[in-house]
Amino acid sequence: MLRPAVRRRCEGLKKTETGIRSENIDHVNVKIFAQEPSSIDLKDAIPVFHRWIRDGLLDELVIDIADYRHVPAGPGVMLIGDEANYSLDCAFERLGLLYNQKRPSEGPLWDKLLKAFGSGLLACSRLEDEAVFRGKLKFDVGQCEVILNDRLLAPNTEQTWVALRPQFETFFNDLFGTKRYSMKRLGEPRERFRIALETPARIDVRSVLEVFEPA
């Protein structure tokens, strides 16, 4: 979790004035992009994820692996869990670690962003430490996306963007620093709501993990 002081600043950001109830949004996805160029072979993630399952390296139930390497600009290699999926994702032809929250959870959007980023960052740090990826795979937290996989509750419209932007800004101000990043909405109304974050300089995974602490 982030420091308690951050939580207090976000407690007033649970509802919007546009009819969009942010606390009802459950399926938060976070994609943290790999630094380019990356020279990894996605097939090497398969035995890595099998070992994560066998050794229980994640603090949640993960049960299987799906190989989508044959799909152009697709999901890549996916670690399937009960609560969430993790994947080395190649959507839009850009490699990154995608955390996909599957099960509903209580609390405001801020809590769900915190959970998604914390889980995604831990997975990124573990992947960077894997012998097969060491020195080849590095993630840049300053290049990331948030996708809300709730089309009815959070359609990809300007109204949703106006309603939720203050909550995203509060979260990312605490994560990256006020005015130290750019943020924009992506895609068309028929797509899922998606925003992109970008910082002027690269941000190492471990430097961001320092503001998280165990729940």
C-alpha positions in Angstrom: 0.0 0.0 0.0 1.0 3.6 -0.4 1.8 5.6 2.7 -1.2 6.5 4.9 -0.7 10.2 4.2 -1.5 9.5 0.6 -4.7 7.6 1.5 -5.9 10.6 3.5 -5.5 12.9 0.6 -7.6 10.6 -1.6 -10.5 9.8 0.8 -12.7 12.6 -0.7 -12.4 11.3 -4.2 -14.9 8.5 -4.2 -17.8 9.9 -6.3 -18.2 12.1 -9.3 -20.9 14.6 -10.3 -21.7 13.1 -13.7 -23.5 9.9 -12.7 -20.4 7.7 -13.1 -19.8 6.0 -9.8 -16.2 5.3 -9.7 -16.4 3.0 -6.7 -18.4 0.6 -8.9 -15.6 0.2 -11.4 -13.9 -3.1 -10.6 -11.8 -4.3 -13.5 -8.7 -2.1 -13.5 -5.9 -3.1 -15.9 -2.5 -1.6 -15.8 0.2 -2.0 -18.5 3.8 -1.1 -17.7 5.8 -0.9 -20.8 9.2 -2.5 -21.4 12.1 -0.2 -22.3 13.1 -0.4 -25.9 14.8 -2.1 -27.5 14.0 -5.4 -25.8 15.7 -8.6 -27.0 13.7 -11.2 -25.2 12.0 -14.2 -26.6 8.5 -14.5 -25.2 8.7 -18.3 -25.2 11.2 -17.9 -22.2 8.3 -16.6 -20.1 6.5 -20.0 -20.2 8.9 -21.9 -17.9 9.3 -18.8 -15.8 5.5 -18.6 -15.2 5.3 -22.4 -14.6 7.8 -22.0 -11.8 5.9 -19.1 -10.3 2.8 -21.4 -10.2 4.8 -24.3 -8.7 6.6 -22.3 -6.1 3.8 -19.9 -5.2 5.8 -16.8 -5.8 2.8 -14.5 -6.1 0.6 -13.8 -3.1 -2.5 -15.0 -4.9 -3.7 -18.1 -6.7 -2.4 -18.6 -10.2 -3.3 -21.7 -12.0 -2.4 -21.9 -15.7 -0.6 -20.4 -18.6 -1.9 -19.4 -22.0 0.4 -19.0 -25.0 -0.9 -16.4 -27.5 2.4 -15.8 -29.3 0.8 -16.7 -32.6 -1.6 -13.8 -32.4 -0.1 -10.6 -34.0 0.0 -7.7 -31.5 -1.8 -10.0 -29.1 -1.8 -11.0 -25.5 1.6 -12.7 -25.7 2.2 -15.2 -22.8 -0.4 -15.0 -20.0 -0.3 -16.3 -16.4 -3.9 -17.0 -15.5 -5.0 -16.5 -11.9 -8.2 -16.6 -9.9 -8.1 -12.9 -9.0 -6.1 -11.5 -11.9 -4.1 -12.4 -15.0 -0.5 -11.3 -15.7 0.9 -11.2 -19.2 3.8 -10.2 -21.3 1.5 -8.4 -23.6 2.1 -7.2 -27.1 -1.1 -5.2 -27.8 -0.6 -2.3 -30.3 2.8 -3.9 -31.0 4.3 -2.7 -27.8 5.7 -5.0 -25.2 4.7 -4.6 -21.6 3.6 -6.3 -18.4 -0.2 -6.2 -18.3 -2.1 -6.7 -15.0 -5.7 -7.6 -15.5 -8.0 -7.5 -12.4 -10.8 -10.0 -12.9 -12.6 -10.2 -9.6 -14.7 -7.3 -8.1 -13.3 -5.6 -5.1 -14.6 -3.0 -2.6 -13.4 0.5 -2.1 -12.9 3.6 -4.3 -11.1 3.7 -7.6 -7.9 4.9 -5.8 -7.7 1.6 -3.9 -8.1 -0.4 -7.1 -5.4 1.6 -8.9 -3.2 1.0 -5.9 -3.8 -2.7 -6.0 -3.2 -2.9 -9.8 0.0 -0.9 -9.8 1.4 -2.6 -6.7 0.8 -6.1 -8.2 2.0 -5.1 -11.6 5.2 -3.5 -10.3 6.1 -6.6 -8.2 5.6 -8.8 -11.2 7.8 -6.5 -13.3 10.6 -6.6 -10.7 10.5 -10.4 -10.5 10.7 -10.7 -14.3 13.7 -8.4 -14.4 15.4 -10.6 -11.8 14.8 -13.8 -13.8 18.1 -15.2 -15.1 16.7 -15.6 -18.6 15.6 -11.9 -18.8 18.4 -10.3 -16.7 20.0 -7.5 -18.6 17.5 -7.9 -21.5 14.2 -6.9 -20.0 13.7 -3.6 -18.1 10.4 -1.9 -17.5 9.8 1.9 -17.5 7.1 2.9 -15.0 7.1 6.3 -16.6 5.5 4.7 -19.7 2.3 3.0 -18.7 -1.4 2.7 -19.4 -4.6 2.2 -17.3 -7.5 0.4 -18.9 -10.9 0.2 -17.3 -12.5 -3.1 -18.4 -16.0 -2.0 -17.6 -17.6 -0.7 -20.8 -21.0 0.0 -19.3 -19.8 1.6 -16.1 -17.0 3.6 -17.7 -17.4 4.0 -21.5 -14.6 5.5 -23.4 -16.2 9.0 -23.7 -15.3 12.5 -22.8 -17.8 12.4 -20.0 -16.0 9.5 -18.3 -12.7 11.3 -18.8 -13.9 14.5 -17.2 -15.5 12.6 -14.4 -12.5 10.4 -13.5 -9.6 12.7 -14.4 -9.4 14.3 -10.9 -9.0 10.9 -9.3 -6.4 9.8 -11.8 -4.5 13.1 -11.3 -4.5 12.7 -7.5 -3.2 9.2 -7.7 -0.5 9.9 -10.2 0.5 13.2 -8.5 1.4 11.1 -5.5 3.1 8.4 -7.6 5.1 10.5 -9.9 5.0 14.0 -8.5 2.7 16.9 -9.5 3.2 18.1 -13.1 5.9 15.6 -13.6 4.0 13.5 -16.2 1.5 13.9 -19.0 -1.8 12.0 -19.2 -4.2 11.6 -22.1 -7.2 9.5 -23.1 -6.8 7.1 -26.0 -8.9 5.2 -28.5 -12.5 5.5 -29.7 -15.9 5.2 -28.0 -16.2 1.6 -29.1 -13.0 0.7 -27.3 -12.4 0.3 -23.6 -11.6 3.4 -21.6 -7.8 3.8 -21.7 -5.4 6.5 -20.6 -1.7 6.8 -21.2 0.9 8.2 -18.8 4.3 9.4 -19.8 7.2 11.0 -17.9 10.1 12.9 -19.4 12.7 10.5 -18.0 12.7 6.8 -17.4 11.5 5.6 -14.0 13.0 2.3 -12.6 10.5 -0.2 -11.1 12.2 -0.4 -7.8 12.3 3.4 -7.3 8.5 3.4 -7.4 8.1 0.3 -5.3 9.8 2.3 -2.5 6.5 4.2 -2.0 4.6 1.0 -1.5 4.5 -1.0 1.7 2.8 -4.2 2.7 -0.9 -4.1 3.3 
